[in-house]
């Protein structure tokens, strides 16, 4: 059964792979045998070092996914370097916080464009290749706010709810073509996006009280779910959204 999780010979694109969740996912996939194409707004030397230390190849692409302009180039570069794309992890995302009555159109558009629009069109670009080659795995990074409303993050909630819907839609369209489309919904993780919450003593205590595991998640906690969804172990899993949340949704 352990062979079902082996990613040797696979190529994975991971967006936002320079830090946090994306970096941890890239390293986890590399540890299972995959070569990595990482995209981020800035270079990713730490991710590159970690991936190469595992004996895997690494290609870094500096790209700003606030627009769809870099998408074709990302897939073309992966194909030029490795000849195929087996896995896509749509992880790149941003967040803006403000009361809904004061939320700006710019903050709405910037989050939706990065978190939802670019994720869909990158899935489309990779999916075309995967369908042509007879299979592939797409993993979208959703959120607890794919299930819940949250507060003060209207565009983030909309984007992550939309990403959950797109995950299911693409699964319905592409399952018969050999492409698995699923999502991981991280709980409250120690990332840059949650720094403001962790710095707020009251909110931090409220959140910890709500997590049965009693701690914030670490980026590395997503590795197992990512390897599962990227591997042949999940070949009959389509349209699933797997919470990795310390039990948050169970409470």
C-alpha positions in Angstrom: 0.0 0.0 0.0 2.9 2.4 0.6 3.6 2.4 -3.1 0.2 4.1 -3.7 1.6 7.3 -2.1 4.8 7.3 -4.2 5.2 10.4 -6.4 8.5 9.4 -8.0 8.6 10.7 -11.5 5.7 13.1 -11.0 5.9 16.9 -11.6 3.9 19.2 -9.3 3.2 22.9 -9.7 2.7 24.6 -6.4 1.6 28.2 -6.3 2.7 30.4 -3.5 5.5 28.0 -2.8 8.0 30.4 -1.2 6.6 30.4 2.3 4.0 29.0 4.7 1.5 26.4 3.5 2.8 26.4 -0.1 6.4 25.8 1.0 5.3 22.9 3.3 3.2 21.3 0.6 6.1 21.6 -1.9 8.5 19.9 0.5 5.9 17.2 1.4 5.4 16.4 -2.3 9.1 16.3 -2.9 9.6 14.0 0.1 7.2 11.6 -1.7 9.3 11.8 -4.9 7.9 14.6 -6.9 9.8 17.3 -8.8 8.6 20.8 -8.0 7.7 23.9 -10.0 7.1 26.6 -7.5 5.5 30.0 -8.3 5.6 33.0 -6.1 5.9 36.8 -6.2 9.5 36.5 -4.9 12.2 34.0 -5.2 12.0 30.8 -3.1 15.6 29.9 -2.1 14.5 28.1 1.1 12.0 26.0 -0.7 14.5 25.2 -3.4 17.1 24.1 -0.8 14.7 21.9 1.0 13.4 20.3 -2.2 16.9 19.7 -3.6 18.1 18.3 -0.3 15.5 15.6 -0.9 17.1 14.8 -4.2 14.3 16.3 -6.3 14.5 18.9 -9.1 13.2 22.4 -8.4 12.2 25.2 -10.8 11.2 28.5 -9.4 9.0 31.0 -11.3 8.5 34.5 -10.1 4.9 35.3 -11.0 2.2 37.6 -9.6 -1.2 35.8 -9.7 -3.2 38.9 -9.0 -3.8 38.7 -12.8 -4.1 35.8 -15.2 -1.3 37.1 -17.3 1.4 34.6 -16.0 -0.7 31.5 -16.2 0.1 30.3 -19.7 3.8 30.8 -19.1 3.8 28.8 -15.9 2.4 25.7 -17.5 4.6 26.2 -20.6 7.7 26.4 -18.4 6.7 23.3 -16.5 6.2 21.4 -19.7 9.5 22.7 -21.1 11.4 21.6 -18.0 9.7 18.3 -17.3 7.6 17.4 -20.3 4.4 17.0 -18.3 2.3 18.3 -15.4 0.9 15.7 -13.1 -0.1 17.7 -10.1 -1.3 21.3 -9.6 -1.7 22.8 -6.1 -3.6 26.1 -6.2 -2.3 27.6 -3.0 -1.5 31.2 -3.7 -3.9 33.6 -1.9 -4.3 36.8 -0.1 -6.6 38.3 2.6 -8.0 41.7 3.4 -9.7 42.5 6.7 -12.3 45.2 7.3 -15.9 45.6 8.5 -18.2 44.8 5.6 -19.8 48.3 5.8 -16.4 49.8 5.1 -15.0 47.2 2.7 -13.5 48.7 -0.4 -14.0 47.6 -4.0 -10.2 47.4 -4.5 -9.9 45.0 -1.6 -12.8 42.9 -2.9 -11.3 42.7 -6.4 -7.7 42.0 -5.4 -8.7 39.0 -3.2 -11.2 37.5 -5.7 -8.7 37.9 -8.6 -5.9 36.1 -6.8 -7.8 33.5 -4.8 -10.5 32.5 -7.2 -10.1 33.9 -10.8 -6.4 32.9 -11.1 -7.0 29.6 -9.4 -9.7 28.7 -11.9 -7.8 29.7 -15.0 -4.6 27.9 -13.8 -6.7 24.8 -13.2 -8.1 25.2 -16.7 -4.6 25.6 -18.3 -3.2 22.6 -16.3 -6.4 20.6 -16.8 -6.2 20.9 -20.6 -2.8 19.2 -20.5 -3.9 16.6 -17.9 -6.9 15.6 -20.0 -4.7 15.3 -23.1 -2.2 13.1 -21.2 -4.9 11.0 -19.7 -4.8 12.1 -16.1 -3.7 14.4 -13.3 -4.4 15.7 -9.9 -5.6 19.2 -9.0 -5.6 20.3 -5.3 -7.2 23.6 -4.4 -6.4 25.1 -1.0 -9.8 26.1 0.4 -10.5 27.2 4.0 -12.8 26.9 7.0 -14.5 29.8 5.4 -15.5 27.5 2.5 -18.0 26.2 5.1 -18.5 29.2 7.4 -19.0 32.9 7.2 -16.3 34.3 9.4 -16.1 38.0 10.2 -14.5 41.1 8.6 -13.2 39.1 5.5 -16.0 39.3 3.0 -14.0 38.9 -0.1 -11.9 36.1 1.4 -15.0 34.2 2.4 -16.5 34.7 -1.0 -13.3 33.5 -2.7 -12.9 30.4 -0.6 -16.6 29.5 -0.9 -16.3 29.9 -4.6 -13.2 27.8 -4.7 -15.1 25.0 -3.0 -17.8 25.2 -5.7 -15.3 25.3 -8.5 -13.6 22.2 -7.0 -16.9 20.3 -7.2 -17.7 21.6 -10.7 -14.4 20.6 -12.2 -14.6 17.2 -10.5 -17.9 16.6 -12.1 -16.6 17.6 -15.6 -13.2 15.9 -15.4 -13.5 12.8 -13.3 -14.4 10.7 -16.3 -11.3 12.1 -18.1 -8.9 10.8 -15.4 -8.4 14.1 -13.6 -9.0 14.3 -9.9 -10.0 17.7 -8.6 -10.2 18.0 -4.8 -9.4 20.5 -2.1 -7.8 20.8 1.3 -9.5 23.2 3.9 -6.8 24.2 6.4 -8.0 25.3 9.8 -6.4 28.1 11.7 -2.7 27.9 10.8 0.4 29.8 11.9 0.9 31.7 8.6 1.3 35.3 7.6 -2.4 35.5 6.9 -3.3 34.8 10.5 -0.6 37.0 12.2 -3.1 39.7 13.1 -5.4 37.2 14.8 -2.6 35.6 16.8 -1.4 39.0 17.9 -4.9 39.8 19.2 -4.9 38.2 22.7 -8.7 38.1 22.8 -9.2 36.6 19.4 -6.3 34.2 19.8 -7.9 32.8 23.0 -11.3 32.5 21.4 -9.9 30.6 18.5 -7.8 28.2 20.6 -10.8 27.5 22.8 -12.7 26.4 19.7 -10.1 24.0 18.4 -10.4 20.5 20.0 -6.7 19.9 19.3 -5.9 22.9 21.5 -3.3 24.4 19.1 -2.9 26.4 15.9 -2.0 24.2 13.0 1.5 24.2 11.5 2.1 24.3 7.8 3.6 20.9 7.9 0.2 19.5 9.1 -1.0 19.7 5.5 1.7 17.5 4.0 -0.1 14.2 4.5 -3.4 15.3 2.9 -1.5 16.9 0.0 0.5 13.7 -0.7 -2.7 11.6 -0.5 -4.6 13.8 -3.0 -1.6 14.0 -5.3 -1.0 10.2 -5.4 -2.8 7.2 -6.8 -4.1 6.5 -3.3 -6.8 9.0 -4.0 -7.7 7.8 -7.5 -11.4 7.4 -6.6 -11.6 10.6 -4.7 -13.3 13.4 -6.7 -14.8 16.7 -5.5 -13.8 16.2 -1.9 -12.9 19.0 0.5 -10.8 17.6 3.3 -10.6 19.7 6.5 -7.2 19.8 8.2 -8.4 21.8 11.1 -7.6 20.2 14.5 -11.3 19.3 14.8 -12.7 22.8 14.3 -15.6 21.8 12.1 -16.4 18.9 14.4 -17.2 21.2 17.3 
